[in-house]
Amino acid sequence: MAFNILIVDDSSSMRGVIKKTLEMSGLEVGEIFEAGNGLEALGVLDEQWADVILTDVHMPEMDGFGLLKALNRQGVVSHTPVVVVTTEGREERIEELKALGAMAWINKPFRPEQIKATVLEVLGLDETALDQKADIDGCDF
């Protein structure tokens, strides 16, 4: 089964790194959608289905907190896991994100294996569910 993933980050280069990491991970990826902020992400979700949302916190127009609040109002977080990929490291902010429905977080900078492991975890999959052709361990971002 292929999974659709939405990457939300105001840095196009960071979206590219995450996208490449996902493509190389061995995870069956359907479509990868991208948005530069929370408002764009909501627009994408109006048109497309995502099985997982990977979002930054600090973005213009609508940040990760605003996005999580909006997703809560729409009931999205009850059926779509949200993973926060951020430089935010303050424990109280992490707790706020979790209270808003974030299932996991990854601190930037990250290792490619962290993206893979976290997506697998929030989807309820394990390593054996992946194609044996995964080429992420040699990845150097």
C-alpha positions, -999 to 999 in steps of 0.1 A, spaced: 0 0 0 14 34 -10 12 63 14 5 99 5 26 124 25 22 162 30 54 181 38 49 215 53 79 238 56 87 273 45 121 262 33 119 246 -2 153 230 4 142 214 36 111 201 18 134 187 -9 156 169 17 126 154 34 111 144 1 143 127 -11 147 110 23 112 95 20 117 84 -16 150 66 -6 136 51 26 120 20 10 86 31 23 59 28 -4 52 64 -12 23 73 -33 23 111 -38 43 136 -18 26 170 -16 43 202 -5 32 234 12 52 264 23 31 272 54 0 261 73 -25 280 51 -11 263 20 -12 229 37 -49 234 45 -55 242 8 -37 210 -3 -57 190 22 -89 204 7 -79 188 -26 -58 158 -16 -57 130 9 -25 126 30 -18 96 52 9 115 71 16 152 76 52 163 84 52 199 94 76 226 106 67 249 135 82 282 126 66 294 93 51 327 80 13 333 76 3 301 96 28 283 117 27 247 129 7 256 160 -20 273 138 -20 244 114 -25 218 143 -53 240 157 -70 241 123 -66 204 117 -81 198 152 -111 219 143 -116 199 111 -111 166 129 -81 157 107 -57 148 135 -80 121 147 -73 101 115 -41 115 100 -9 114 120 10 147 123 48 147 128 65 179 137 100 184 121 115 214 138 143 233 154 120 239 184 135 221 214 118 237 244 100 210 263 69 232 270 65 239 233 68 202 225 41 195 251 18 221 235 23 204 201 15 170 216 -16 185 233 -27 198 199 -24 163 184 12 159 171 20 122 173 57 126 171 85 152 165 119 152 150 145 178 158 164 195 130 190 188 120 180 152 117 194 119 103 175 104 74 169 73 95 148 94 119 123 104 92 119 68 81 116 54 116 91 81 128 69 77 97 68 40 102 60 44 138 31 68 133 17 46 105 19 16 129 44 -3 106 77 -19 113 109 -22 94 98 -55 79 70 -38 60 96 -20 39 109 -30 5 143 -45 10 157 -20 -16 158 9 8 189 30 2 187 54 31 216 42 52 241 55 27 223 88 24 243 118 33 223 151 37 
